[in-house]
Amino acid sequence: MKQVFPKADAERAIGNVFAAARGRLPGAGPVAKIRARAFEVYERTGLPHRRMEDWKYTDLRALIGEVLPLAPRPDAEALVRAKVSAEQVSGDQAVKLVLVDGIFAPELSDLGRLENEVVVRSLREVLENSATGAMAGLVLSTTSDPAISLNAAMATDGLVITVADGNAVKCPIQIVHVATGLSVSTFTRSYLQLGKGAHAAIVETFVPAGGASGYQANDAIIVLVGDEASLSHIRVAADASDAVNISSAIIAVGARAKLDLFSMTCSGSISRYQGFITLAGEGTKLSANGVNLIRDKLHADTTIVVDHAVPHCTSREKFRAVVDDCGRSVFQGRIVVRPAARKTDATLTTRALLLSDQAEADNKPELEILADDVTCGHGATSGALDDTLVFYLRARGLSETDAQSLLIKAFLGELIEEITSENLRDFVTAQAEHWLQAGR
Amino acid sequence: MALLEIRHLHVGVEDREVLRGLDLNVNAGEVHAIMGPNGSGKSTLSHVIAGKPGYEITRGQILFRGENLLRMEPNERAAKGVFLAFQYPVEIPGVTTMNFLRAALNAQRKARGQQEFSTPEFLKRVRQVAGSLNIPQDMLKRGVNVGFSGGEKKRNEILQMALVEPSLCILDEIDSGLDIDALRIVASGINALRAPERAMIIITHYRRLLDHIVPDVVHVMSKGRIMKSGGKELALELEASGYAQFEHAA
């Protein structure tokens, strides 16, 4: 439902949602204080709107109007539905950790298959059992953004994952977010800490259970990648077509590390994925790739900010959008090169494929270079499928739909091919194929 | 019944008439060469037979084994056995030649109600044909025509043609951009496909190609029509006298 609420009404509504939820949020004392403060910060702006530069293409105040009441704890029936969806999106070999309506569901998760070097706790457990309040920092907001502040105030649960120094985790860890409700909101917040020299792959997926509709998911993940560590981080959002998903990733990477990010949004009425990546140690290599697959009247926004804080880091950011019908894709890519970050090598390219006359793609690449002696570049293109390519394929026997699908897959292929794990590559390919099939 | 029968074909592109009452009959087993100056409508003819969008057929018809070809989608025409070797083969980054060949071959087989090739069967066929055309294996793993030289692109067209085994091969200036050695390889690839059940239409500016692929019939095309047809000696005659006489005749 799209309605424009005057700010006062929207604010009153969210105030009520927070007041109603407060008693259910884990963590007393210092945690509760941080939550209240985060909420105050959120309230200063309210829902992000178009007059905020970072949100100008995704005006949540106009698009969603209000924050829905917090989802109730999933009952047995909801867990049964969630289990079906969680199993459908499970990657091969992945160790699943399932969050249902914002609450960790150990009974649906593969805790027994966790490798020894990996420690997983639920955020709720950590916040409730931290007598000293030392863990209160877990809900602290470090990045100033209303969606993240609201997440800090409202997070009901999440996962706190640590991988000890020097360990290579064999199986990918997959966080599966399943929504089962109708017109409710969920808030999840997770942490991943990868020790020095550790290697891991993490997958995040968002899916609805059968019957889920009109929900709003707000997720945040805070990731610390240690020196010489290597992380592959894959995210696939395939929410209900009338759902809202606002996800934030706040990532800090140490020295001589390697981080490969891949995020793909293939459904959801309004989606926003925002990644804030700080390269905090020298000699680190980042690849941050994103894909929006959009049709109908859906709106997907991918916003990536790469902050080169130190010298000698390399970042490669590539984005692709495929937009059909009246869909709207937004990509904002910002590269910041701090004064100290000499010898930075950063590039950003974005390409959009528009499959209909009404399809829209907004691309905003930005370079903010404050250092000398750097190599930075960006490029942006958008256009329709090339008719001569389509005809060539048809002249070789492919139907028009197959020719288009093959060209779309090729368009995405370059990014998907960069996923090094064959299993994860197949997983992402299958999700993209599923999207293509659904449009036929 | 001729394999291909074109009757009084009129075709326009953006309000300009490019083909103006073209007639052509091609029987199975024959190789026809169509020669003519730039702008005579040779490429348009090849595109219209293959079904490229953007042309307006105002009059006439094209029958393929007695069926109305103009009512078919390009992919249906391909499945029926029509193959166009492009003058300018396109580059398709992100799709490997191998995957492209498999998709094309299996789409055609499926449309004809035949079983798709198994992977080993397919690989064996590709290797065999690629070998005879001097196409190295690593070229097959690259994106379709991406970074290929002019000669490699044309050899890739012949590779596709050999794999799908069409009934009618239309070769649109397959000799353009080829040096002598590449021309010899391409021509011998084409000659290897000559068969009693298969016909070919070779579109070219130059006689040189016809020294390697000897045609049964030579047509001279000018201003959207076939002005003269004859045996292979017509090509020699053309080289001596040029196209000008036909342009005046029109």
Interface residues (C-beta under 8 A of the other chain):
Chain A: D386 D387 T388 L389 F391 Y392 L393 R394 A395 R396 G397 L398 S399 E400 D402 A403 L406 L407 K409 A410 F411 L412 G413 E414
Chain B: A50 G51 K52 P53 E73 P74 N75 R77 A78 A79 F83 L84 F86 P89 V90 I92 P93 G94 V95 F100 A103 A104 L105 A107 Q108 A111 G143 Q160 V164
